[in-house]
Amino acid sequence: MKIETIISKRLLALLSAIILICLTSVKAEAGKKIPLADPFIYYENGVYYAYGTGSDYGIPMYTSSDLKTWHYDGLALNKNNTNIPRFFWAPEVYKVGQKYIMYFSGNEHLYVAEANSPKGPFKQVGNAPMLQEKAIDSSIFYSLSGKPYIVFVRMNDGNNVWVAPLREDMYNIDTTSMKHCFSVSQEWEKAQARVNEGPCVFTRHKKYYMIYSANDFRSPFYGLGMAESLLPEGPWTKWEDNPFLQKPDTLVGVGHNSFFKDAKGRMRIVFHAHASAHRVQPRYMYIGTLKFYRRGGKEHVKVVDIIQPTTE
């Protein structure tokens, strides 16, 4: 074999390897992470809608059909449709009758907006917040008898969790019946700042379960704990083996979650994590599956099959 032929074959092999590396790199970088903190996912008619903290101008939204790849759809809530100057955080969206209601934090107060579609445009309801005092991180749940409740965070003992019934219009809180759920109490919650926040509640086996976040959101030890109660108003008991999610694999700063049932009826969890082990912002959205199991006569939960959604 001529030496020129050998060189040509080696050069061709080298070029092929370079091309393969380039193609692989392009494929890996084609999808960008979803920059949503405090994420919430609403599912309807085969479409997943993701809302979260991520813009100074309102509440951004992404849509997906498979939870893996997402399309950015702009602002579901534009600050121009509010009288709120800043801090658009932690939205949740529910269908009530023929309307879609968004509960969210604005300028460190609780607000409500509504729309005719889960895509919006959502517009603020009324001119005043749900509470006059500072409060954030509202989430809605129904009692076993069908009564609506709101859990939220007051800022009068660090950040701590409260619950109250919603009035029949779903826009106002029954402030005469507000009850304190809990404040920072477990050792793992004391890594940085005095914070219990991001509560969300679901029912299972005739019990109420509340997932919450603890530690400052900037801490790598931001994580998720579980509490339970026999009544929607409490008393709430934190699980002894908390946290159930903290620094999984290479992720840090994981927390402020919500939950949803996917198209197959599985209980899913969506949460955010820091940009990297060395940088907090932007925080990115991750999705996993909640798996309950029993051990030592007690119920436990873990998050499995965590995926990192990306843009189309």
Disulfide bonds with the S-S distance in Angstrom:
none
